[in-house]
């Protein structure tokens, strides 16, 4: 960087003195910035999938076949029955793609069983979706989820910070409650919405009734079963030494062969927690437009075709929650102002 001095006074100072003054200023600013950062809670990055992709790009897959198919890690029976990470052995299978899909399916089934064994969990939920032709800015929320009766409480911590949403199955005529912030709160502090109405769906691809890890896992299980049964044209790659949201994970990168095979999804990048056996991050990508340039890189294509990103940080399964956590009368919430 070239320093330009517009003042004759600056030019008249000895060069050594000016350099010392500049270094002192940089040191002071560095201390201020680090102090400020240390006092703030780390901000979740809705583009973590890009960081993970770049990090994994420098790591060789577990093994490669001569036909460019990926030989997957086989998880031992002891590992699959356990909820803790175990050593993973590499097995050269005659059908590596089938083996990869079955491994993912088994892990997801274990995760489903674990989720069904508890009724509550809490997490920091990161979401970014393409709604219509627009990619949303992304939301970071603190969530509480109850499986039976299905209930969700959300509080926004970044964009629209302080906004709250509450949905409980069988309550409020099946509608959700939204506590607004900013100028909207002065007009209608709390509004009741049908989860499927245009306003409720304006920033989401799916209604709140389909939210949560259990729904995600069940959807992925169905997809992997279909891929196995139909022998879908795809390739699947597994990395077993990934870290996502500070959790050791298995990472599956699945790419479909053509748009005729999968009309909406071109690629899926999934991280499954080794200890919990549940997804902690997934990014899904659609197909590029017909005018997509052949010289554009894979990373650029992913940036342009992202349609769904979901991340779960600070996940705590089995959190003891009560009915009050899903009741609008909770004094810690803002739903009383209607």
Buried (B, 14 or more C-beta within 10 A) or exposed (E): EEEEEEEEEEEEEEEEEBEEEEEEEEEEEEEEEEEEEEEEEEEBEBBBBBEBBEBBEEEEBBBEEEEEBBBBBBBBEEBBEBBEBBEBEEBEBEEBBBBBBBBBBBBBBBBBEBBEEEBBBBBBBBBBBBEEEEBBEBBBBBBBBBBEEBBBBBBBBBBBEEBBBBBBEEBEEEBBBBBBBEEEBEEEBBBBBBBEEEEBBEBBBBBBBEBBBBBBBBEBBEBBBEBBEEEBEBBBBBBBBBEBBEBBBBBBBBBBEEEEBBEEBBBBBBBBBBEBBBBBBBBBBBBBEEEEEEEEEEEEBBBBBBBBBBBBBEBEBEBEBEEEBBBBEBEEBBBEEE
